[in-house]
């Protein structure tokens, strides 16, 4: 995340509304499941240009509510992205490894709403047996919506992309199917990880050991097809002013064409 590359992310803003298909044009917040009464919120941080710091509340709405969630949302498995138009939030349906609920950010209410400007329910197909569904990451690279799962056995990630013809996330579709994560420090916590695309570089992040305020950054090297520690990146980043109610067991990240953003759910 070299600061000199940040402006390249502005090209993401040129993505047309037609690309929201991974969201689609179904604005209904109603699903087949019921609606939960109590849901977590999102605590939001942004990168402070010229530093190594993500600060909570910096250039951000500090806390954002998530509303209309089905009762069977699995709050422990979640991801986010920005597609050049809409901020999007995803959760697995509880008890499944192939069904994801989609929320969109409604600027009129400043909430993430289930099914807003979105296909409410998405399906993941073709996952390898080695893919670990206990966590996932997502991003939009200006062309494709992408979803990732880690390998259960090696430092690698599996890649899926959204197929508009089927409305599914399909393993290996328009993708390098499997990519290694290389050069990771020995204390990398791969159970807490996230990804984004900033208009120039695909990026992978993982926490440093048991710390809740530091994370390592990797960049995708097209020459090797690997995510390499420190490649085109600030190797170590720090989180500042973390709200006390943050659930640090997982996180999500995105780039919105202007800012690099980081999120914890509230407890």
Secondary structure as UniProt FT lines:
FT   HELIX           3..14
FT   HELIX           17..22
FT   STRAND          41..47
FT   TURN            49..50
FT   STRAND          53..56
FT   TURN            57..59
FT   STRAND          63..67
FT   TURN            71..72
FT   STRAND          73..82
FT   STRAND          87..93
FT   TURN            94..95
FT   STRAND          99..106
FT   TURN            107..110
FT   STRAND          111..114
FT   TURN            115..117
FT   STRAND          121..125
FT   TURN            129..130
FT   STRAND          131..140
FT   STRAND          145..151
FT   STRAND          156..163
FT   TURN            164..167
FT   STRAND          168..171
FT   TURN            172..174
FT   STRAND          178..182
FT   TURN            186..187
FT   STRAND          188..197
FT   STRAND          202..208
FT   TURN            209..210
FT   STRAND          214..221
FT   TURN            222..225
FT   STRAND          226..229
FT   TURN            230..232
FT   STRAND          236..240
FT   TURN            244..245
FT   STRAND          246..255
FT   STRAND          260..266
//
